[in-house]
């Protein structure tokens, strides 16, 4: 490789050979390779898929950033394997969003995010000896928080578990196990309960129809909302609305 090369592993990768030494890198690691490094990757056991992000940074660009940020353009990686930060993941997502939505329409924006990514790659690599807490490395609680934030933001859309996993860079099987261990419920059940809570808010605040509530809360249709709602609350959405109206009527009579 003529440039600096960085690999962010979101799942456990297959073994690799760098020079004469073999490595088994870990999930959540950032592997940083200097120009001229030769790497060979072995096949993964049982043809498993590996989730990762691979980024090349031009040598001149990396050295320019290193000079401005760290005071020297001499970049030397003491460790191959480090840990990537939450900030780096967010910057990569920002770059993907900008490119997929606007293409090359705003080159200054792309250049600024690319500069940020290159800086964070170098900082995360050169700060490899810093403790996890100081770097803000993501743990399972962080992933759960990000997943819940994603669900709260997009609950009204027809999102799936795969969509959530793509947003936080986790495999669906690992994410489902980890989420249930942390919250006591599956991601799907959590999303349904979130949608039911939002539907109850709509019924309480305004005179929304069941069809409107289903559409605004991410249910496939009014029938789907009714089925899930009754299973959760013990009564249908229409009966729930009638109960609310009765409570409101009684309150007004008291006044």
C-alpha angles and dihedrals in degrees: 000000000000095000137048110278129201130187124193111199116209092177134024108289128213119263118283135200118220113182106321096330129089122220136193104200121200134238109266094030129130112217113201121195128188124222112282095032116140117211133180122189123209122220114271117250114264090005091281117178119241121212113214145138118230119199130181120199119196111247095234092048093049093048092049091053092045091052093051096040104035103021097246136070091207103107117191122169110212091186131038095203123053135145125265122229132234089244091059093053091049092050091051090050090050090052092049091049093049094047096045095046103036106016111199094335093112108035093170090059092049091047092050094050091044089053090051092050092050091048092050092047090055094042094049090048098045091044092056093125094055117106120262094246092054093053095046093234114188118253130180092279090055091052091050091049092050092047092051091047089052092050092048090051098045105026090117091060126075093259122166134202088258089057091053092047092051089052094053099031100243132127114251094238095051093041093052093050094045094046093051092048090053101039105024093238138073119262089246093054091047090052092049092050090048090053092047090051090051091049090052089052090054093048091049098045105040142005097267118163121235089250092053093047091050091052095045094046100049101256119144092238142328091280091056091049092049093050095048094041094053092047091052102037102028094239137065123263090251092053089046090053091049090051090051091050090050092050090048091049092050091048091051091049090054089055 
